[in-house]
C-alpha cells in the first residue's frame, strides 16, 4: 500500500486543480454512482438519467477492491470502480457522487478527486459529517447552513431535504460552486432524504449485490 504521507500529497496536488464557478448549463444528462460492499467485494452501479429523471442507461461492475477502507481516503478505494463504470457511459452534464467534495480535511473528497481527474462538473452529497464547522439548520425542507473550514471559508452546506430527518452534506467537486450545487441537489430531491438519482443508484448497487449473493428474487 502507498504510504499515508504520499496519499496526502496526492490529495493536496489534486485539490490545487479544483475550479469553482457557477454552473449555468442546462442539464440534460445526470450521472450517479453508488457502491455496495460485502467486505472487500464491491458492487458498483452507474446510472444515467435525463432531465425528467428517467433512467436512460445502467452500467455495473463487480470486483474485489484493491485498497482498504481508510477514513478521508475513500477515493483510493472507490474510484477504481467508478472510473471503469463511467467509461462505459454516455457523457453527462453533471455527476453526483455519494461522498464529500470540498468538505474534506484536504479539500479532496471523492467528488473532487473524480471531478478533477475527469474534468467534469461534480457534486458530493454525503450522508454524514466529515469535516468543517456549521450551525444546525432549521427543521424545514430545503433550509440549510454553510459549512466553513478552520479559516472561516465556505466549503459546502448542510441541507435539510426532509423534515424530521438527518441532513445531507453538499459540497462542490469541480467546475461548480456551492450555490449551484445546492440548487441542483434541491431540484433533484422529492419525498425522500436522499436526492432521487442517488437513491436509485443505491437501490441498483444493493440489487446487484444481493443478486450475486444468490438472492434470485432480487435479480429482476
N, C-alpha and C positions, 0 to 999 in steps of 0.2 A: 504494500500500500504506500502511496505517496505520503511523505511526512506532512504533519499538520501545518507546519510553517510554510511549506510550498503550496499547500491548498489555499492558505490565506493570501499568499502572494498572487495566485491566480485570480482569486476573487477581487482583490484590490485592483488588479490590472483591468479586469473586465468592467468594474464599476467606473473606471475613468472614461470609458467609451459610451456611457449612457447619454442619450439625448432626450431631454424632456421638452415637449412642445404641445400646444393644443392639437387635439385630434378633430379635424373638420371633414374628413372624408365620409361620404355616405356608405354605411355598412350594408354590404350585400351578402357577405360570407363571414361566418364566425367559426373559428376552430376552438375546440376544447379538448383537454386531455385529463384522464384520471387513471391511476394505477392502484390496483388492489393487490396486496401482498399476502402470501402464505409463507411466513418465514422469509427466505430469500427468493422465492419463486414469485415473479411479478406478472400481473395480467393487465396489460395496458390497453385502454380503449381511446381512440381518437375519433371525434365526431365533427362533421362539418354541417353547419346549419345555414339556412337562408335567413333573410331579414324578418321573416314571419315565424322563425324558429322551427321550421320544418327540417327534419334530418335529410340531407342530400347525399351524405357519404359516411360510411363507417369503416374504420380500419382497426386491426387488432395485432397485438404482439404478446406472445407468452415466452418468457425466458427466465433464466436464473440471473439475479443481479450480480455484478462483479465487484460491487462496492457495498460496504455495510452501511447501516443507518447510523449517522452521527449528526446530532443537532447542529444546525447552521451550515451543514454541508450536504443538504438534501439533493442539490442539483447533480452532484457527482454520482449519486445512486440512481436517480430517476431519469436524467436526460438521455441516457443510453437507450431507454425505452421510447421516450417521447420523440427524440430526433429521428429514429427509424420509422416510427408511425407517421410523423409529419411529412417525410419524404414521399410517402405513398399518396398524399392528399393533394387536392387542388389548392392553390394558394388562397388563403383567406385575407380579409381586410384587417381583422383583429384576432388576437389569440387570448383566451382566458386560461389561466393555469391555477390549479388548486395548490396554492402556496403563496409565499411572500415575494414582493418585488423589492422596493427600496426599504421597506420596514425590516431591515436585517442589520446586524452589527457592522457589517462592512458594505452595506448598500448593494448586496449581491445575492438576493434571494433567487430562487429558481426561475421566477418570471423575468428577472433582469438577465440572468445567465442565458436563458433561451432567447430573449428578445435581442440582446446584443449580438449573440452568435449568429442568429438568422436574419438580423437587420429587419425586424418586423414589429409593428406595434403590439405590445403585450401588457396584459394586466394580471397582477397577482391578487387572488381572492382566497384568503386563508380563514380557517375556522377557529384558530386560536391565536393568542397574542404571542409574539416572539420578542419584539424589540420596540422601544420608543415609549414616550410618555403621552398620556391623553386623559381627558376628562370623560367621565361616563356620560354618554348621550342620553337624551330623554327617551322614555319608553314609548316611542311613537314611530310608526313606519316611516322610513327614509330620513329620520333625524340622524345626525352624525356629529362627530367631533374630530378635529385634525389630530394626527399623531406627530409628535416632534422628537427630534434626536436630542442629544445632550447639548447641542449648540442652539437649541430652540428653532431649528429649521424644520419646516413641514416635510414629512416623508410619506405620508399616507393619511388614511382616515379610518375610524371605526364607525361602522354603519349598521343601524338597526334596519333589518329587512323584514322583520315580522315582530309585532308586539308580543311581549312576554316570552321572547326567545333570546338566546345569546346572539351577539352581533357577529358580523363578519369584518375582516380586516382587509381593506382595499388599498393597493399601492401600485404605482406605475412600474412597469418592467422596462420598457424602452419605447421611444417615439410617441409618447403620450404624456400628458401631465396629470396631476392629481384630480383637478376639476373635471377633466374629460373622462377619466377613469370612473369617477363617481357617477357621472351622468349615464355612462354606458351600463354600469352594473345595475343601477336603479331601473333602467329601461328593460333589462333582461330578467327582472325579478317579478314574480307573480305572487302566489299564495304560500310559498314555502320560504324557509330561511335562506336556502342556497339558490342563487340565480339559476334559471331554467336550464341553460346549456350545461353548466357544471353538474347539476343534479342528474341530467340524462347521461352524461359521461360516467358518473359514479355508478349509476344503475347498470350500465353496459359492462363496466370493468368487473363488477361483482357477479354479473350474469356469466361472463366468460370464465371467471374463476370457479364458480360453482359447477358449471358445465364440465370443465376439465377435471373437476374432483369427483365426477360421477353422478352429479345430480341431473339426471337426464331431463327431468321436467323443467329445468332452467335453461335448456339448450334451444328453446324455440323463441 
